Amino acid sequence: MTTAGSTAAKHHLGVRKLLAVAGFRRLLATRLAAQWGDGLFQAGLAGAVLFNPERHADPLAVAAGFAVLLLPYSVVGPFAGALLDRWDRRRVLVVANLTRAVFILLTAVAVGLGLDGLPLYASALFVTGVSRFVGSGLSASLPHVVDADHLVEANAFVTTLGALTAVLGAGCAVGLRSVLGADDDGSAWTTTFAVLGSLAAAFLASRFARGALGPDEVDEPSRTLTAVALGLLDGARAAWRAPAVAAALLALLAHRAAFGASLLLTLLLMRTTFTDFGPFRAGMAGLGEVAVAGGAGILVAGLVTDRVVDVLGRRGAICGALLLAAVTQLGLGLPMLLPTTLVASFVLTFAGQVVKLCVDAAVQGDIGDEVRGRVFALYDTLFNATQVAAVTAAAAVVPLDGRSPGLLVAATVTYLLGLVGYLALARRSAALSAAGAGG
């Protein structure tokens, strides 16, 4: 009989022992390099569009920027999923990172030339689109370097450290802009530095043996185009057959919708309404503070989620996170003051990261390897499309100064609706488990 103590010892492997595994260390380093570059690129592009004295952006332009950064994840998602379950994931990581480096340079050239609209957005779309292959490939590969018993712990560690590294990359972009300039030339040079992350990630991924990251077997049509066309559908079917995964996905989508609207308001408030408040700054520096607050929320979530799930279970952790986010939207969001906005950024990011870690663990633990890449692609597609839709809808009604109490109330309601939907699907999961046990 296994004692509670031995169960805990088995469950909590510890960071030191995780890092002792060579494959885990290499995959983690690949993720960190890629996410540092992603953070720098996205912050550099945001600075070039939103806080560039040579350009002007209204709420709809901000929404367009979000679409550039996020929609490729949705468009490329089905392709990434099908191909990650078909192609050697090591090769995908290497080729995707090298391809991304090329398009980062093209985007930097477009910024430096002062190009706007389609020429700038097209190159940026390719960067973020190719990034999806990298992100999905890293997530789908993790079970090949970590035992199933330790996936929650390992995923919390790599996701948290990766997100913090992306924040560091964004901070590097802010620092580079202060040195190189905030105009088109300075923004172009800042964006160029993101190439270093892609090149480093490609090199690190190339050091894996061929086939070491899966897939172990291919469960797809023989024709690649057919497999790609069916990728999303396959992922949806697999997720629906695992009700715990479907329920967790719904909770995360509610968070992304509510968070997207809040993020747009924060951007506009920082850009047009907020002024410096004691030690806190508005403008681009204020967005840097928001990123730091969010990074702190991600760090805390990474430290406590595994243990919260041990105490409350995955269902309790997700429900608690959604309720915390709803309360935060009203209590800290509605005042629309710089200090409360920063605290809200910390709490909302913490809550969202708790939910995301639970979703990642559900997909990695409950979905077979032969279809896991397609489920992660579905996950990313819904995740980003939902946020873009929320930002676009909010941009259509938000005033230029970002003061919109109605949107914050709507975000609160979205969290509560997500909680209700999650509990409904979670009950379906419990019912199916009981039926299986009875059978």
N, C-alpha and C positions, 0 to 999 in steps of 0.2 A: 504494500500500500504506500502511495506517495504522500508524504506529509506536506503540510502547508508551507513549511520552510523550504523543503526541497523543490516544491513547485515554483516558489518565488525565485529560488536560485536558478532554476532552469529557465525561467521566463526572463529574468534580468541578467543578460550576459555581461553588460558593462561596456563602456566605450573602449577601454583599454584592450579587451579581448576582441572586440570587433575590429579595431585597428591592427590587431596582430594578424588578421587574415589578409594576405597579399592582394587577392582579387578585390576584396572590399575596399582596401586602401586605394587601389588604382581606379576603381569605378568612382569612388568619392572624389578623387583628385580631378578626374575628367569632368564630373558635374560642377565642381567648384570653378574650374577654369571657364567652362561654358557659361555658367550663371554670372560670373564676374563680368564677362564680355557682354552678356545680355543686359545687365543692369547699367553698364556704362553706355551701351548703344541707346537704350530706351531713354535714359535721362538726357543724353546728349541730343537726341532727336527732339525730345519734349522741350528742352531749352531753346533749340534752334527755332522751333515753331511758336512756342508760347511766350518766351521771355527774351526774344530777340528784338532789339530796337529797330531793326530793319524790316520787321514783319508785324502784322496785327492779326489777332485771332478773336473771334466772337465764340459764344457757346457752341454753335454748330461746327465751327472749325475745330474746336477742342474735341467734339464728338468724332469728327473725321479723323483726328489724330489717334483717338482710341481705336477706331475701326482699323486703321493702318497697323497698329501694334497688336491687335487681338484677332481680327477676323481671319487672317491667314491660318491661325491655329484651327479655326473651324473648317476652312476650305481644304486645308491640307490634311486634316485629321483622318478622314477615311482612307486616304492614300497611305499615310504613315502607319496606320493600324494594320492594314492588309499586308503591307510590305515588311513590317517588322515581324510579322508571323510567317513570313515567307523567305526573307533574305537573312543572311548572317548579320546579326545586330552589331557586331564589331565593325563590319564594313560600312554599315549605315552610319555609325557614329563618326567614322573617319571621313567618309565622303561628304556627309552633311556639314561637318564643321569646316572643311576646306571650301565647300561651295558658299557657305555663309560668309567666310572671310572675303571672298571676291565681291559679294553684293554689299558688304559693309563699305568697302572702298568705293563702289559705285555710288552709294548713298552719300558718302562724304563729299565726293566730287559734285553731286547735285546740290548739296547744301552750299558748298563753296562758290558755285557758279550763280547762286541766288535763285535757282530754279524752284518753282512752286507747283502745287497741284499735282497732276498726273506724273510728270517725270520724277519728282521727289518721292511721291507716295508709292510709285511702282517699284522702285528699288528697295524702299523700306519694307514693302509687302513681301518681297522675296526673302529678305533677311529674317523676318519673323516667321515666315512660312517654313523656311528650311529649319529654323530653330525647333519647330514642332517635332521633326524627326529626331532631333537630339534629345529633347525632353521625354518624349514617349519611349525612345530607345533606352534611356537611362533607367526609367521606372520599370519597364518590362524586364530589364536585365538584372535588377537587384536580387530576385529570388535565386539567381544562379551563383551568387557569391555569399549568400546568407541563408542559414537554415530556416525552415518555415516557422519554427518555434520563436524565432527572434526577429521576425519581419517587422512587427509593430515598433519595437525598440530601434532597429536599424533604420527603418523608414523615418521615424521621428528625428533621428540624429542627422541623416543625410539631407532631409527636406529642410530642417531648421538651419543647418549650416549653409546649405545652398541658398536659401532665401536671404540669410544674413550676408552672404557673399555678394548676392545681387545688389543688396542695399549698399555694400561697400563699393561696388562698381559704380552705382549711382552717385555716391559721395565723391568718388574719383572724378566723375564727369563734372560735378559742381566745382571741385578744386581746379581742374584743368581749364574750365571756362574762365575762372577768375584770373588765371595766368595768361591764357591764350587769347582771351577776349570773348565777348558775348555776341559779336556780329557774325556774319556769315562765314568769314575766314576762320575765326576762332572756333565756331561751332563745328566747322568741317574738320579741323585738326583734332578737336576733342573726340568726334565720332570715330575718326580713324584709329584711335588707340584701342577700340573694341576688337580690332583684328587680332590683337595679341591673345585674347581669351580663346578665340576660335582655333588659332594655330596650336596653342598649348593643348587644348582638348583633343584635337585630332592626333597629335603626337602621343598623348597618354593612352587614348583608345587603341592606337595601333599596336601597343605593347601586349594586348590580350592575344591569346592563341585563337586561331580561326575556329569559330563555332563555340567558343567558351561561354558566350552570353546567350546562346540559343538562337532560334527556337530549337527545342529538342526534336520536335516532329512538325510536319506541315500538314495542317488539316484544312486545305483550301482547294478550290478548283484549279485545274492544271493551267488554265490561261490566266496570266497576270491581270489583264484588264477586267476579266470577270471577277477575280478575287478583289480587286480594288473597288469595283462597283458594289460588291456585296459587303464590303468591310464594315460600314456603319450598321447595316442590318444585322450582321453577325454579332457585332458588339452589343447591340440592343437586345437581341435574343438571349445572349449569354448573361447580360445584366439582369434581365427580367426573370430568368431561371434561378437567379440568386437574389431573392427578395431583400436580403440585408444590404446588398450592394445597391439595388434600385432605391431603397429607402434613404441610404446615406447620400446617394447622388442628388436626390430631390432636396435634401436639407442643404447641400452645398450650393445648389442652383438658387435657392431662396437667398442665401447669403450673398452670392455674387450679384444678384439683381439689386438687392438693397444697398450693398456696398458700392456698386457702380454709380448709383444716383448720389450717394454721399460723397464719393470721390470727386465727381464733377462739381458739386457745390464747394468742396474744399479748394479745388483749383481756382475757381472763380473768386472766392472770398480772398484767397491769398494774392491773387493777381490785381484785384480792383478795390477791395473793401478794407481788409485788415491793414492796420499800421503796426509798427513795432510796439511791443507791449513788454516793458521791463527787459528781461534778458531774451525774450522771444522776438523773432524777426518775421516779417511778412515777405512777399515776393518769392523769388527763386530760393533764397536762403530759408524761407519759411517752409517751402516744400521739402527742403533737405531735412528740416526738423521733423516734419510729418513722416518722412522716410525713416528717420532714426527712431521715432516713437513706434512706428509700425514694426521696425526690426526688433525692437525690444519686446513687443508683443509676440512676435514669432519665436524669439529666443525663450521666453517664459513658457510658451505653449510646448515647445520642444522638450523642455525640462520636465514638465508636469503631466503631459497628456498620457504617457504610458501608465503612470501611476493612478491618474484619475480614472482611466479605463479599468484598471484593476479593481478599484473601489466601487465605481458606479456602473461599470459595464459600458459597452460602446453606446448603447441606447441612452443611458443616463448622461454620459459625457456630451453627446450631440444635443440632447434636449436642454441641458444646462447652458451650453454655449449659445444656442439660439435665443433662449430667454435672456441671457446676459446681454446679448447684442441688442435685443429689442428695448430693454431698459436703458441701455447706453444711448441709443438714438434719441430717446426723449429727454433723458436727464442731462446728457452732456452735449448732444447735438443741437437741440433747440435754442439754447442761449446764443449760439453762433458768435462766440468770443474766441480769440486766438488761443488762450490757455486751455479752455474746455475742448476745443477742437483737437488739440494735440493729445489730450488725455483720451478723448474718444477714439482717435486713431490707434492708440495703443490697445484699448480694450477691444475694439471691433476687429483689429487684425489678429489679436490673440484668439478671440472666439472663432473667427473664420479658420485660423490655422488648426485649431482643435478639431473642427469638423473635417477639414481636408486630410489631416493625418488619419482620422478614422476611416475616411473614404479610401485612401491609399491602402491601408491595411486590409480593408474589406475586399478590394479588387485583387490584391496580391495574394490573399489567403483563400478566397472563395472562388476564384476564377482559374481554370486550367491554363497551363502555359501555352497550349496550342492556339488559344484565342485571347490571351491576356493583352497582347498589343492592340488588338481591335477594341477591346473594352476601354483601355486607356485612351485610345484615339477618340472614342465616343465621349468619354469623360471630358477630354480637353475641348472637343467640339462644342458640347453643351455649355461647358464652363465659360468659354470665351464669348460664344454667341450671345449667351444670356447677359453678360456684362455689357457688351456692345449695344444690345437692344435697350438695356436699362439706361445707359448713358445717352443714347440717341433720343429716347423718349423724354428723358429729363431735359435735354438740351432744347427741345421744342417748346418747353413751357417755363424754363427757369429765367429769371431776370438777369441782366448783365452783371449785377453786383453779387449774384449768388445767394441772395437772401430769399429763401423759399421754405418757410415752415411747413407748408403743405407737402412738399416732397419728403421731408424728414418723417412726417407722420405716415406717409405712404410706405416709406422704407420700414418703419416699425411694424406696420400691418403685414408687410411682406415676410418679415421674420416669423411672425405669429402664424401666418398661413403655412409657411414652410414647416413649422413645428407640427401643426395639425396633419399635414400631408405625410410627414415622416412617421408619425405615430400610427397612421392608418396602414402604411406599407409595412412598418415593423410588426404590426399585429398579424399581417399576412404571413410574414416570415415565421413568426412564432407558431401560427396555426399549421403551416406546412411542416415545420420541424416536429410538432406534436403528432401529426398524421404519419410522418415517416417513422417516428419512434413506435407508434401504435402498430404500424404495419409490420 
